[in-house]
Amino acid sequence: MLAAVVNEGGGREGGGRRGGRAFDFGISGYRPDWLQGSNPIVATHGRRLSGLVGRALRHVWLVWDLRADEWFCDCPVLLDFGDEQVEVNHQKFDDVSVTFSSIDPGRSVAWPTSDDFPLAWRAEPIEQLEEFRGQMLRQVEILEYTGGTLADGSVALGFAFPAGHLTIYNALDENGLLFGAPGRDWRKHIR
């Protein structure tokens, strides 16, 4: 059983394109690379994700909706390890994008469908994220959901630290965060 859940419902088919162009979520320089399934994620990013083990986490960055004062879960979650940053994003039921060091959280976010939607990057804006800051990454897990629901086959990324476990999962077309060890509904692909 997972200790806490935030945001209960956030491949390359379609190429992340909306309206004929790659949708960048209003984030300068961001080009999501949508994949489906654990095998393509392991093959494409496994080695680089493994290279994060032993590094200290500096920040977890989330895009914050300034008007509603809440996490805007459609945008990527950034884990900043200093000289390397992993950027995780989910869409649809099974698309996950993992990119590296392409987003500068010091730059503004301008959601493309509205000029009147104030968004900004915030470091550890959710209290549970504070405990991971400064912690050395022990393990990265690529997780596949097998709980017997519509979400079966969706891929999440798990990050184990001495202080606990953080999982970034598909919350049905947006990102979700789980705090605590993944339960038995997740098949682990250890990296």
N, C-alpha and C positions, 0 to 999 in steps of 0.2 A: 504494500500500500504506500502511496506517495504521501510525503509529509505535508505538502501544500501545493496548491494549483493557483496560478494567476491566469486569467483570461480563458474562461470556458466558452466555447462557441454557441488568423492571423497571421519528367523530361523536357525536353526541348520542344515538345509539340506546341505549336503556336509561337515558339521562340520568345515568349515574354513580350509579344507585340500587341499593342492596342492602337487601333487607328492607323496601321501600316508602319508604325515606328516602334522601336524598342522602348518600352515603358520604363523610365528611370526613377519612378516614385518621387520625382521632384528633387532628386539628389544628384548634384553635379558630379560627373565622372563615374556614376554607378551604372554598370551593365550586368544585370543578373544573368546567370547561366543556369537555366532551369533543367533539372534532371529528375528522373523518377526511378525509385527503387534503390535498394542498398548497394547492389553490385556496381552500378555506374558511379555512385558516390565514392565507394571504396577505390575503384579503379582510377577515378579522376583525381581524387583529393586525399586518399588515405595516407600517402607518404608525407604530404605537407602537414596534414592534421597531426600525424604522429610526431612531427618535428616540434610541435608546440609543448610536448610533455617536458616538464622540468623548468618551464618558464613561469615567471610570476605574472599574474593577471593585474594589470594596472587599473583598468576600468571596464565596466559593462555599460555601453551606451545604448539608450533607447530614444526614439523620437517621441516627444511629449506634445500633446495637444494642450496648448497654453490656455485656451478658452475654457475647455472642460476640465482642465487640471487632471489629465489621465494619460496613460500610455496609449499611443496611436500604433496599434499592433500590426498595421499593414506594411510598415517599413522594416528594413532589416535590423537585426540585433547585432551589435558589434562587440566583440571581445578583444580588447586591446592588450597585447602582450609586449608592448614597447616597440620593438623593431618588426613585429609581425602582428597583423590584425586579421581576425577571421570574421566574416560578415555572413550571417545566416538569415535566410528569408524563405517563407512558405507562401504558396498561393494554391488555389483550386483545392482538390482533395489530396493530391499526391505530388505536387511540384515542390522541389526544394532547390534553392540556389545557395551555393557556397562560393564566396569570392574572398580574395585576400587583399588587404591594404589598398582598396580602391576608393574608399570613402573618407573624407576629412570631416570629423564631427565638429570642427571649428567653423565650418561653413553652414550657411542657412539652408533650410529645407523649404521648398515652395511647391506645395501640392499642385499638380498641373490642372486640376479641374476647378480650382477656386483660388482667387486672390485674397479672399477674406477668411482664410483658414490658418490661423497662426500656429506654426509648428517649430520646434527647436530640439536639438540634441541635448540630452541630459545624462550625466553619469550617475549610475546607481540611484535612479529616482524611486525605485521600489525598495523598501527597507531590507528585504531578504537578500538583495544583491550586495549590500554592504559587506556581509561576512566573507565574500569571495575576494574582495579587493586585497591585493598583496599576497594572496595565497599562490603556492606553486602548483601548477597543473600536474596531477598524478596520472591521468588517463583520459583519452578521448574515446568515446563509443559512438559508433553509428548504429542506431537503433531502428528496428522495423516493428511497427505495431501489428500484433496478431491477436487482438481481443475479440474477434468474431463480429465486428461491426463494419459499417461503411468505411471506417478509417483504416481497415486492414491494408497493409502494404505501405502505408505512409511512413516516411523516414524522418527521424529526429536525430539531433546531435546531442550527446551527453558529455558533460565535462565534470570529471571527478577531482575534487580538491580536498585537502585535509579537513576543511570546515564543513564539507558536505558535497552535494551533487546538484548540478544545474543541467536541465534538459530544455532545449529549444525544440518545440514540436509544432506540427501542423494542427492548428485549432480551427480547421475547416475554413480555408481561404484567408488565413492570417496566422501570425505567430502566437504561440502560447509558451509560458514558462512553467516548468515543474521543478519543485524544490524537494529533494530527497531522492533516494535510490530508485531507479526505474523498477516498476512492479513486474509481475510474471507475464503481463500482456505485451511485453517488449522483448524481442529477440535481439541479442547483443552481437555486434560485429566489432570486437575489440580492436583498437588500433594501438 
